[in-house]
Amino acid sequence: MMLAHDKESIDLSTPIFMSVTNIICAICFNISYEKKDPKLTAIKTFTEGIVDATGDRNLVDIFPWLTIFPNKGLEVIKGYAKVR
């Protein structure tokens, strides 16, 4: 989400993501994070990684049996899932 201020664009995706994640964590787990908390930053990093990796078109989506072969996109998702 981009917003213009004095002819410069402002990226609101990070503050919105952090706020929504903090609200969900507060409601579900009774935990809240500070703005610069490394755990909240890690959540954002692996969530973006998984979303980016799953957003790419992949033959495994069409032919699931191809998972037996090396697959860079699948390895990226597995790596972020381990971090999580």
DSSP file (Angstrom, degrees, kcal/mol; ACC not computed):
  #  RESIDUE AA STRUCTURE BP1 BP2  ACC     N-H-->O    O-->H-N    N-H-->O    O-->H-N    TCO  KAPPA ALPHA  PHI   PSI    X-CA   Y-CA   Z-CA
    1    1 A M              0   0    0      0, 0.0    11,-2.4     0, 0.0    12,-0.5   0.000 360.0 360.0 360.0 122.2    0.0    0.0    0.0
    2    2 A M  E     -A   11   0A   0      9,-0.2     2,-0.4    10,-0.1     9,-0.2  -0.889 360.0-173.2-115.1 143.6    1.6    3.3   -1.1
    3    3 A L  E     -A   10   0A   0      7,-2.0     7,-3.6    -2,-0.4     2,-0.4  -0.976  19.6-130.3-132.6 145.2    0.5    6.7   -0.1
    4    4 A A  E     +A    9   0A   0     -2,-0.4     2,-0.4     5,-0.3     5,-0.2  -0.831  26.3 170.9-102.2 135.1    1.8   10.0   -1.5
    5    5 A H  E >  S-A    8   0A   0      3,-2.8     3,-1.6    -2,-0.4    -2,-0.0  -0.955  76.9 -12.0-141.9 120.3    3.0   12.8    0.8
    6    6 A D  T 3  S-     0   0    0     -2,-0.4     3,-0.1     1,-0.3    -1,-0.1   0.897 128.0 -58.1  52.7  43.8    4.8   15.9   -0.6
    7    7 A K  T 3  S+     0   0    0      1,-0.2     2,-0.4     0, 0.0    -1,-0.3   0.617 118.3 111.1  63.1  15.7    5.1   14.0   -3.9
    8    8 A E  E <   -A    5   0A   0     -3,-1.6    -3,-2.8     2,-0.0     2,-0.2  -0.967  68.7-124.1-117.0 136.2    7.0   11.2   -2.2
    9    9 A S  E     -A    4   0A   0     -2,-0.4     2,-0.5    -5,-0.2    -5,-0.3  -0.540  18.6-153.8 -81.1 144.8    5.5    7.8   -1.8
   10   10 A I  E     -A    3   0A   0     -7,-3.6    -7,-2.0    -2,-0.2     2,-0.7  -0.974  10.3-138.8-119.2 127.2    5.2    6.3    1.7
   11   11 A D  E     +A    2   0A   0     -2,-0.5     3,-0.2    -9,-0.2    -9,-0.2  -0.775  23.0 175.4 -89.5 113.8    5.1    2.5    2.1
   12   12 A L     >  +     0   0    0    -11,-2.4     4,-2.2    -2,-0.7     5,-0.3   0.389  55.0  95.8 -96.9   2.2    2.5    1.6    4.7
   13   13 A S  H  > S+     0   0    0    -12,-0.5     4,-2.6     1,-0.2     5,-0.2   0.900  83.6  49.1 -63.9 -40.7    2.8   -2.1    4.4
   14   14 A T  H  > S+     0   0    0     -3,-0.2     4,-2.8     2,-0.2     5,-0.2   0.960 113.2  43.8 -67.0 -50.9    5.3   -2.6    7.2
   15   15 A P  H  > S+     0   0    0      0, 0.0     4,-2.3     0, 0.0    -1,-0.2   0.896 116.8  47.9 -61.9 -37.0    3.4   -0.5    9.9
   16   16 A I  H  X S+     0   0    0     -4,-2.2     4,-2.7     2,-0.2     5,-0.3   0.935 113.1  47.6 -67.6 -44.8    0.1   -2.1    8.8
   17   17 A F  H  X S+     0   0    0     -4,-2.6     4,-2.7    -5,-0.3     5,-0.2   0.939 113.6  47.8 -59.6 -47.4    1.6   -5.6    8.9
   18   18 A M  H  X S+     0   0    0     -4,-2.8     4,-2.2    -5,-0.2    -1,-0.2   0.900 113.6  47.7 -62.2 -41.6    3.2   -5.0   12.3
   19   19 A S  H  X S+     0   0    0     -4,-2.3     4,-2.3    -5,-0.2    -2,-0.2   0.937 114.0  45.2 -65.8 -47.2   -0.1   -3.6   13.8
   20   20 A V  H  X S+     0   0    0     -4,-2.7     4,-2.6     2,-0.2     5,-0.2   0.920 114.5  48.8 -64.5 -43.6   -2.3   -6.4   12.5
   21   21 A T  H  X S+     0   0    0     -4,-2.7     4,-2.6    -5,-0.3    -1,-0.2   0.909 111.5  50.1 -62.0 -41.8    0.2   -9.0   13.7
   22   22 A N  H  X S+     0   0    0     -4,-2.2     4,-2.2    -5,-0.2    -1,-0.2   0.893 110.9  49.1 -64.5 -40.1    0.4   -7.4   17.1
   23   23 A I  H  X S+     0   0    0     -4,-2.3     4,-2.4     2,-0.2     5,-0.2   0.931 112.4  47.6 -64.8 -45.9   -3.4   -7.2   17.4
   24   24 A I  H  X S+     0   0    0     -4,-2.6     4,-2.9     1,-0.2     5,-0.4   0.923 113.3  47.9 -62.3 -44.1   -3.8  -10.9   16.4
   25   25 A C  H  X>S+     0   0    0     -4,-2.6     4,-2.2     1,-0.2     6,-1.4   0.880 111.7  50.6 -64.4 -37.6   -1.0  -12.0   18.9
   26   26 A A  H  X5S+     0   0    0     -4,-2.2     4,-0.8     4,-0.3    -2,-0.2   0.908 116.1  40.7 -66.7 -41.7   -2.6   -9.9   21.7
   27   27 A I  H  <5S+     0   0    0     -4,-2.4    -2,-0.2    -5,-0.1    -1,-0.2   0.934 126.0  32.9 -72.2 -46.5   -6.0  -11.4   21.1
   28   28 A C  H  <5S+     0   0    0     -4,-2.9    -3,-0.2    -5,-0.2    -2,-0.2   0.869 136.8  16.7 -81.6 -38.0   -4.9  -15.0   20.6
   29   29 A F  H  <5S-     0   0    0     -4,-2.2    -3,-0.2    -5,-0.4    -2,-0.1   0.405  92.1-121.0-120.3   0.1   -1.9  -15.4   22.8
   30   30 A N  S  <<S+     0   0    0     -4,-0.8     2,-0.4    -5,-0.5    -4,-0.3   0.872  73.2 126.5  56.8  38.9   -2.0  -12.4   25.2
   31   31 A I        -     0   0    0     -6,-1.4     2,-0.4    -9,-0.1    -1,-0.2  -0.977  38.3-173.3-125.4 137.7    1.4  -11.2   23.8
   32   32 A S        -     0   0    0     -2,-0.4     2,-0.3    -3,-0.1    -9,-0.1  -0.982  10.4-148.1-130.7 149.4    2.2   -7.8   22.5
   33   33 A Y        -     0   0    0     -2,-0.4     2,-0.1   -15,-0.1    -7,-0.0  -0.829  16.0-118.5-115.4 150.0    5.4   -6.7   20.8
   34   34 A E    >   -     0   0    0     -2,-0.3     3,-1.5     1,-0.1     6,-0.2  -0.392  39.5-100.2 -77.6 165.0    7.3   -3.4   20.8
   35   35 A K  T 3  S+     0   0    0      1,-0.3    -1,-0.1    -2,-0.1    -2,-0.0   0.867 120.9  34.5 -57.4 -42.4    7.8   -1.7   17.4
   36   36 A K  T 3  S+     0   0    0      4,-0.0    -1,-0.3     5,-0.0     5,-0.0   0.125  82.1 143.4-102.5  19.9   11.4   -2.8   17.0
   37   37 A D    <>  -     0   0    0     -3,-1.5     4,-2.0     1,-0.2     3,-0.3  -0.417  49.3-141.0 -63.5 128.0   11.1   -6.2   18.6
   38   38 A P  H  > S+     0   0    0      0, 0.0     4,-2.3     0, 0.0    -1,-0.2   0.812 100.6  57.5 -62.0 -29.5   13.3   -8.8   16.8
   39   39 A K  H  > S+     0   0    0      2,-0.2     4,-2.2     1,-0.2     5,-0.1   0.911 107.1  47.2 -66.9 -41.1   10.6  -11.5   17.2
   40   40 A L  H  > S+     0   0    0     -3,-0.3     4,-2.0     2,-0.2    -1,-0.2   0.884 112.1  50.4 -67.0 -38.2    8.1   -9.3   15.4
   41   41 A T  H  X S+     0   0    0     -4,-2.0     4,-2.3     2,-0.2    -2,-0.2   0.889 109.5  51.3 -65.2 -39.3   10.6   -8.5   12.7
   42   42 A A  H  X S+     0   0    0     -4,-2.3     4,-2.6     2,-0.2     5,-0.3   0.900 107.4  52.9 -64.6 -40.8   11.3  -12.3   12.3
   43   43 A I  H  X S+     0   0    0     -4,-2.2     4,-2.0     1,-0.2    -1,-0.2   0.923 111.1  47.2 -59.1 -44.2    7.6  -13.0   11.9
   44   44 A K  H  X S+     0   0    0     -4,-2.0     4,-2.4     2,-0.2     5,-0.2   0.909 111.4  51.7 -63.9 -42.5    7.4  -10.4    9.1
   45   45 A T  H  X S+     0   0    0     -4,-2.3     4,-2.1     1,-0.2    -2,-0.2   0.944 114.2  39.7 -62.5 -50.8   10.5  -11.8    7.4
   46   46 A F  H  X S+     0   0    0     -4,-2.6     4,-2.3     2,-0.2    -1,-0.2   0.833 114.4  54.0 -73.9 -28.3    9.4  -15.5    7.3
   47   47 A T  H  X S+     0   0    0     -4,-2.0     4,-2.4    -5,-0.3    -1,-0.2   0.935 111.2  45.3 -66.6 -44.8    5.8  -14.5    6.4
   48   48 A E  H  X S+     0   0    0     -4,-2.4     4,-2.8    -5,-0.2     5,-0.2   0.890 112.2  53.1 -63.5 -38.9    7.0  -12.5    3.5
   49   49 A G  H  X S+     0   0    0     -4,-2.1     4,-2.4    -5,-0.2    -2,-0.2   0.921 110.9  45.0 -62.6 -44.6    9.3  -15.2    2.4
   50   50 A I  H  X S+     0   0    0     -4,-2.3     4,-2.5     2,-0.2     5,-0.2   0.919 114.4  48.9 -66.0 -43.3    6.6  -17.9    2.4
   51   51 A V  H  X S+     0   0    0     -4,-2.4     4,-1.3     1,-0.2    -2,-0.2   0.914 113.0  47.6 -63.7 -42.3    4.2  -15.6    0.6
   52   52 A D  H  X S+     0   0    0     -4,-2.8     4,-0.7     1,-0.2    -2,-0.2   0.912 113.8  47.2 -64.1 -42.3    6.8  -14.7   -2.0
   53   53 A A  H  < S+     0   0    0     -4,-2.4     3,-0.5     1,-0.2    -2,-0.2   0.878 114.6  45.2 -69.4 -37.4    7.8  -18.4   -2.5
   54   54 A T  H  < S+     0   0    0     -4,-2.5    -1,-0.2     1,-0.2    -2,-0.2   0.687 103.2  66.2 -80.4 -16.6    4.2  -19.6   -2.8
   55   55 A G  H  < S+     0   0    0     -4,-1.3    -1,-0.2    -5,-0.2     2,-0.2   0.735  83.2  91.0 -75.3 -21.7    3.3  -16.7   -5.2
   56   56 A D  S  < S-     0   0    0     -4,-0.7     2,-0.2    -3,-0.5    -3,-0.0  -0.504  86.5-113.6 -74.8 140.7    5.5  -18.0   -7.9
   57   57 A R        -     0   0    0     -2,-0.2     2,-0.3     3,-0.0    -1,-0.1  -0.532  42.1-177.7 -71.5 140.8    4.0  -20.4  -10.4
   58   58 A N    >>  -     0   0    0     -2,-0.2     3,-1.2    -4,-0.1     4,-0.6  -0.997  38.6-130.6-144.5 143.2    5.5  -23.8  -10.0
   59   59 A L  H >> S+     0   0    0     -2,-0.3     4,-3.3     1,-0.3     3,-0.7   0.779 106.0  69.4 -64.4 -25.3    5.1  -27.2  -11.8
   60   60 A V  H 34 S+     0   0    0      1,-0.3    -1,-0.3     2,-0.2     7,-0.1   0.804  90.9  61.5 -63.8 -27.5    4.7  -28.9   -8.5
   61   61 A D  H <4 S+     0   0    0     -3,-1.2    -1,-0.3     1,-0.2    -2,-0.2   0.855 115.1  32.5 -64.2 -33.9    1.3  -27.1   -8.2
   62   62 A I  H << S+     0   0    0     -3,-0.7    -2,-0.2    -4,-0.6    -1,-0.2   0.857 131.6  31.8 -89.8 -41.1    0.2  -28.9  -11.3
   63   63 A F    ><  -     0   0    0     -4,-3.3     3,-2.3     1,-0.1    -1,-0.2  -0.791  65.3-178.3-120.5  86.3    2.1  -32.2  -10.9
   64   64 A P  G >  S+     0   0    0      0, 0.0     3,-1.8     0, 0.0    -1,-0.1   0.757  77.4  71.0 -58.7 -25.9    2.4  -32.9   -7.1
   65   65 A W  G >  S+     0   0    0      1,-0.3     3,-1.1     2,-0.1     4,-0.1   0.647  80.2  77.6 -67.0 -11.7    4.4  -36.0   -7.8
   66   66 A L  G X   +     0   0    0     -3,-2.3     3,-1.9     1,-0.2    -1,-0.3   0.535  66.3  91.3 -73.4  -5.1    7.3  -33.8   -8.9
   67   67 A T  G <  S+     0   0    0     -3,-1.8    -1,-0.2     1,-0.3    -2,-0.1   0.682  71.6  71.1 -64.6 -15.2    8.1  -33.1   -5.2
   68   68 A I  G <  S+     0   0    0     -3,-1.1    -1,-0.3    -4,-0.1    -2,-0.1   0.712  91.1  72.3 -72.6 -17.8   10.5  -36.0   -5.3
   69   69 A F  S <  S-     0   0    0     -3,-1.9    -3,-0.0     1,-0.1     0, 0.0  -0.645 104.7 -85.0 -94.5 154.0   12.8  -33.9   -7.5
   70   70 A P        -     0   0    0      0, 0.0     2,-0.4     0, 0.0    -1,-0.1  -0.314  49.6-176.1 -57.4 136.9   14.9  -31.0   -6.2
   71   71 A N     >  -     0   0    0      1,-0.1     4,-2.1    -4,-0.1     5,-0.2  -0.943  22.1-158.3-143.5 114.7   12.8  -27.8   -6.2
   72   72 A K  H  > S+     0   0    0     -2,-0.4     4,-2.1     1,-0.2     5,-0.2   0.910  94.9  50.0 -61.4 -45.0   14.2  -24.4   -5.3
   73   73 A G  H  > S+     0   0    0      1,-0.2     4,-2.0     2,-0.2    -1,-0.2   0.899 111.5  48.4 -61.9 -41.6   10.8  -22.9   -4.4
   74   74 A L  H  > S+     0   0    0      1,-0.2     4,-2.4     2,-0.2    -1,-0.2   0.874 109.9  52.4 -66.7 -37.6    9.8  -25.8   -2.2
   75   75 A E  H  X S+     0   0    0     -4,-2.1     4,-2.4     2,-0.2    -2,-0.2   0.880 107.3  52.5 -66.1 -37.7   13.2  -25.6   -0.4
   76   76 A V  H  X S+     0   0    0     -4,-2.1     4,-2.2     2,-0.2    -2,-0.2   0.932 110.6  47.4 -62.0 -45.6   12.6  -21.9    0.3
   77   77 A I  H  X S+     0   0    0     -4,-2.0     4,-2.3     1,-0.2    -2,-0.2   0.919 111.9  49.7 -62.5 -44.0    9.2  -22.6    1.8
   78   78 A K  H  X S+     0   0    0     -4,-2.4     4,-2.0     1,-0.2    -1,-0.2   0.888 109.5  52.8 -62.4 -38.8   10.7  -25.4    3.9
   79   79 A G  H  X S+     0   0    0     -4,-2.4     4,-1.7     1,-0.2    -2,-0.2   0.922 111.6  44.3 -62.9 -44.9   13.5  -23.1    5.1
   80   80 A Y  H  X S+     0   0    0     -4,-2.2     4,-2.1     1,-0.2    -1,-0.2   0.854 110.4  55.6 -68.7 -33.9   11.1  -20.4    6.2
   81   81 A A  H  < S+     0   0    0     -4,-2.3    -1,-0.2     1,-0.2    -2,-0.2   0.876 106.6  51.1 -65.5 -36.2    8.8  -23.0    7.9
   82   82 A K  H  < S+     0   0    0     -4,-2.0    -2,-0.2     1,-0.2    -1,-0.2   0.898 109.0  50.7 -65.8 -40.2   11.8  -24.3    9.9
   83   83 A V  H  <        0   0    0     -4,-1.7    -2,-0.2     1,-0.3    -1,-0.2   0.896 360.0 360.0 -62.4 -39.8   12.5  -20.7   11.0
   84   84 A R     <        0   0    0     -4,-2.1    -1,-0.3    -5,-0.1    -2,-0.2   0.488 360.0 360.0 -64.3 360.0    8.9  -20.3   12.1
